[in-house]
């Protein structure tokens, strides 16, 4: 063993100890060799350490208050109510249009009635005059013998009457379809019903007249000669007056006066129908004017 081997570390000068440490260059070279021999590894550090955390704001999911329920109810109510108003307005417009069309159609019916009533009233007036003349002859024996042609003509023509039939097409349509409710104008609906109800009274008077006419014909068949009636008929259906003063089948004045009694009854019924028909005529004219004004019809 040499002397150097027996020297303790404490005896070695400090400078020598330092000199024995590897130099920086040596260390760097060694580390480079080690790094070259070992595979390179990449250490990924979580980026969350450097990332900012963004918190999304959400409304609190707590229990709803009465105000929340109130506003939800109010919005729902307004939506439903507005829909109802729109539907109601549309329905109102459609029904108003239908009402106006019904009134327009009814005005045409009333005009048709007016034309018929003009003829009806004129026929009633002339019928009253003819029947008055017939009655005057039947109650006077001397006139019966000298007015044969007049008696036969009036005996056949004066009892005739026109049975009035009004045009109620639109009214029946309104009733049967349940559409009369569309007539919202109270004044119009009242006047319409007043006008059409007037025909019921006229119809009752006509029925009474027709019953009396049936009794009249039973007696007339015993008083007048049917052959004379046939001779009075023209090819076009008109009735002419015979100029040869034909005689009656019988001179029984009791039977003739009985015929005169029913002539009086019939003429009384006709006189009752006449003012009713004139009233219908007047009411119809007023109703046409009223409906045109209320519904702005041309």
C-alpha positions in Angstrom: 0.0 0.0 0.0 1.4 3.3 -1.0 1.4 6.4 1.0 -1.3 8.0 -1.1 -3.6 5.2 -0.2 -3.1 5.8 3.5 -3.9 9.5 3.4 -7.3 10.2 4.9 -9.8 12.5 3.2 -9.4 15.1 5.8 -5.6 15.4 5.0 -6.2 16.0 1.3 -6.1 19.7 0.5 -9.4 21.3 -0.5 -8.2 22.3 -3.8 -7.5 18.7 -4.8 -10.9 17.6 -3.7 -12.5 20.2 -5.9 -10.3 19.4 -8.8 -11.5 15.8 -8.7 -15.2 16.8 -9.2 -16.3 16.5 -12.8 -16.1 19.7 -14.7 -19.2 21.4 -16.2 -18.2 20.3 -19.7 -17.7 16.7 -18.7 -21.1 16.7 -16.9 -22.8 18.3 -19.8 -21.3 15.8 -22.2 -22.4 12.9 -20.0 -26.0 14.3 -19.7 -26.1 14.7 -23.4 -25.1 11.1 -24.0 -27.7 9.9 -21.4 -30.5 12.0 -23.0 -29.6 10.7 -26.4 -29.7 7.1 -25.3 -33.1 7.5 -23.5 -36.3 8.1 -25.5 -37.7 11.5 -25.2 -40.9 11.7 -23.3 -43.3 14.6 -23.2 -44.8 15.6 -20.0 -48.3 17.1 -20.6 -49.5 19.1 -17.8 -53.2 19.6 -17.5 -54.3 22.8 -19.1 -57.0 23.2 -16.6 -54.5 24.7 -14.3 -54.1 27.7 -16.7 -57.7 27.8 -18.1 -60.3 30.1 -16.7 -63.4 28.4 -15.5 -66.6 29.9 -16.9 -69.7 29.2 -15.0 -73.0 29.3 -16.9 -75.7 31.2 -15.3 -79.0 29.3 -14.9 -82.1 30.5 -13.3 -82.7 29.0 -10.0 -85.0 26.0 -10.2 -86.7 26.8 -7.0 -90.5 26.6 -6.4 -92.7 28.9 -8.5 -94.4 31.7 -6.7 -98.0 32.8 -7.1 -96.9 35.6 -9.4 -95.4 33.1 -11.8 -98.6 31.2 -12.0 -100.6 34.4 -12.3 -98.7 35.6 -15.3 -98.8 32.2 -17.0 -102.5 32.1 -16.4 -103.0 35.7 -17.7 -101.0 35.0 -20.9 -103.0 31.8 -21.6 -106.2 33.6 -20.8 -105.4 36.5 -23.2 -104.4 34.1 -26.0 -107.7 32.1 -25.7 -109.8 35.3 -25.3 -108.2 36.9 -28.4 -108.9 33.8 -30.4 -112.5 33.8 -29.2 -112.9 37.4 -30.1 -111.6 36.8 -33.6 -113.8 33.8 -34.1 -116.8 35.7 -32.8 -116.2 38.6 -35.0 -115.9 36.4 -38.1 -119.0 34.5 -37.2 -120.8 37.8 -36.6 -119.8 39.1 -40.1 -120.9 35.9 -41.7 -124.3 35.9 -40.0 -124.8 39.6 -40.8 -124.2 38.8 -44.5 -126.7 35.9 -44.3 -129.2 38.1 -42.6 -128.9 40.7 -45.3 -129.3 38.0 -48.0 -132.5 36.7 -46.3 -133.9 40.2 -46.1 -133.1 40.8 -49.7 -134.9 37.6 -50.7 -137.9 38.6 -48.5 -138.2 42.0 -50.1 -138.5 40.2 -53.5 -141.3 38.0 -52.0 -143.0 41.2 -50.7 -142.9 42.7 -54.1 -144.5 39.6 -55.6 -147.2 39.9 -52.9 -147.8 43.5 -53.8 -148.5 42.6 -57.5 -150.9 39.9 -56.4 -152.6 42.1 -53.8 -153.2 44.8 -56.4 -155.1 42.2 -58.5 -156.8 40.7 -55.4 -158.1 44.1 -54.1 -159.4 45.1 -57.5 -161.2 41.8 -57.9 -162.8 42.1 -54.4 -164.0 45.6 -55.2 -165.6 44.7 -58.5 -167.0 41.5 -56.9 -168.8 43.5 -54.3 -170.4 45.7 -56.9 -171.5 42.7 -59.0 -173.0 41.0 -56.0 -174.9 44.1 -54.9 -176.5 44.2 -58.4 -177.4 40.5 -58.2 -179.0 40.9 -54.8 -181.0 43.9 -56.0 -182.4 41.8 -58.9 -183.1 38.7 -56.8 -185.2 40.6 -54.2 -187.3 42.4 -56.9 -189.7 40.1 -58.8 -190.3 42.6 -61.6 -186.5 42.9 -62.2 -186.1 39.2 -62.4 -188.5 39.0 -65.4 -186.9 41.8 -67.4 -183.2 41.2 -66.6 -182.7 37.6 -67.5 -179.4 38.0 -69.3 -178.1 40.2 -66.4 -179.3 37.7 -63.9 -177.6 34.7 -65.5 -174.4 36.6 -66.0 -174.2 37.9 -62.4 -175.5 34.6 -61.0 -172.4 32.9 -62.5 -169.7 35.6 -62.3 -170.4 37.6 -59.1 -169.8 34.6 -56.7 -166.3 34.0 -58.1 -163.4 35.0 -56.0 -159.6 34.9 -56.2 -158.1 32.8 -53.4 -155.0 34.8 -52.4 -151.8 32.9 -52.0 -148.9 34.9 -50.6 -145.3 34.3 -51.4 -143.8 33.1 -48.1 -140.9 31.2 -49.5 -138.2 33.1 -47.5 -140.2 33.1 -44.3 -140.7 29.3 -44.4 -137.0 28.8 -45.2 -136.1 30.9 -42.1 -138.5 28.9 -39.9 -137.6 25.4 -41.2 -133.8 26.0 -41.0 -133.9 27.8 -37.6 -132.4 30.8 -39.2 -135.0 33.3 -38.0 -132.7 34.1 -35.2 -130.4 35.8 -37.7 -133.0 38.6 -37.9 -131.5 40.6 -35.0 -133.3 43.8 -35.8 -136.2 43.6 -33.4 -138.3 46.2 -35.3 -137.8 44.3 -38.6 -138.7 40.9 -37.1 -141.9 42.4 -35.4 -143.0 44.0 -38.6 -142.4 40.8 -40.6 -144.4 38.7 -38.3 -147.2 41.3 -38.1 -147.4 41.3 -41.9 -147.5 37.5 -42.4 -149.9 37.0 -39.5 -152.4 39.2 -41.3 -152.8 36.5 -43.9 -154.3 34.1 -41.3 -157.2 36.4 -40.7 -157.8 36.8 -44.5 -157.6 33.0 -44.9 -160.3 32.5 -42.2 -162.6 35.0 -44.0 -162.0 33.2 -47.3 -162.9 29.9 -45.8 -166.1 31.3 -44.5 -166.9 32.7 -47.9 -166.2 29.4 -49.6 -168.5 27.6 -47.2 -171.3 30.0 -48.1 -170.5 29.6 -51.7 -171.1 25.9 -51.5 -174.6 26.5 -50.1 -175.2 29.1 -52.8 -174.3 26.6 -55.6 -176.8 24.1 -54.2 -179.7 26.5 -54.6 -178.4 28.0 -57.8 -178.5 24.6 -59.5 -182.2 24.6 -58.9 -182.8 28.2 -60.1 -180.6 28.6 -63.2 -180.8 26.6 -66.4 -177.4 24.9 -67.1 -178.0 25.1 -70.9 -178.0 28.9 -70.7 -174.7 28.8 -68.7 -173.2 26.6 -71.4 -174.3 29.0 -74.1 -172.6 31.9 -72.3 -169.2 30.2 -72.5 -166.8 31.4 -75.2 -163.9 29.4 -76.6 -161.3 31.5 -74.8 -163.0 30.7 -71.5 -164.7 34.1 -71.0 -168.4 34.4 -70.1 -170.6 36.5 -72.3 -174.0 38.1 -71.7 -177.0 36.5 -73.5 -179.1 39.1 -75.2 -182.4 37.2 -75.4 -183.4 37.6 -71.8 -183.5 33.9 -70.7 -185.9 32.8 -68.0 -185.1 31.1 -64.8 -185.8 27.4 -64.3 -188.4 28.2 -61.6 -190.5 31.1 -60.6 -190.7 30.0 -57.0 -189.9 33.2 -55.2 -189.1 31.4 -51.9 -186.3 29.5 -53.6 -185.1 32.7 -55.4 -185.1 34.6 -52.1 -183.1 31.8 -50.5 -180.5 32.2 -53.2 -180.6 35.9 -52.5 -179.9 35.2 -48.7 -176.7 33.3 -49.5 -175.7 36.1 -51.9 -176.0 38.5 -49.1 -173.9 36.3 -46.8 -171.2 35.9 -49.4 -171.1 39.6 -50.1 -170.8 40.4 -46.4 -167.8 38.0 -46.2 -166.3 39.6 -49.2 -166.8 43.1 -47.8 -164.9 41.9 -44.7 -162.0 40.5 -46.8 -161.6 43.7 -48.7 -160.3 45.9 -45.8 -158.1 43.1 -44.6 -156.6 42.8 -48.1 -156.1 46.6 -48.3 -154.4 46.5 -44.9 -152.0 43.8 -46.1 -151.3 45.9 -49.1 -150.4 48.9 -47.0 -148.4 46.9 -44.5 -146.5 45.2 -47.3 -145.5 48.6 -48.9 -144.4 49.9 -45.5 -142.4 46.8 -44.8 -140.6 47.0 -48.1 -139.6 50.6 -47.4 -138.6 49.8 -43.8 -136.4 46.8 -44.7 -134.7 48.7 -47.6 -133.8 51.5 -45.2 -132.7 49.4 -42.3 -130.5 47.1 -44.4 -129.4 49.6 -46.9 -130.8 47.8 -49.9 -131.0 49.4 -53.3 
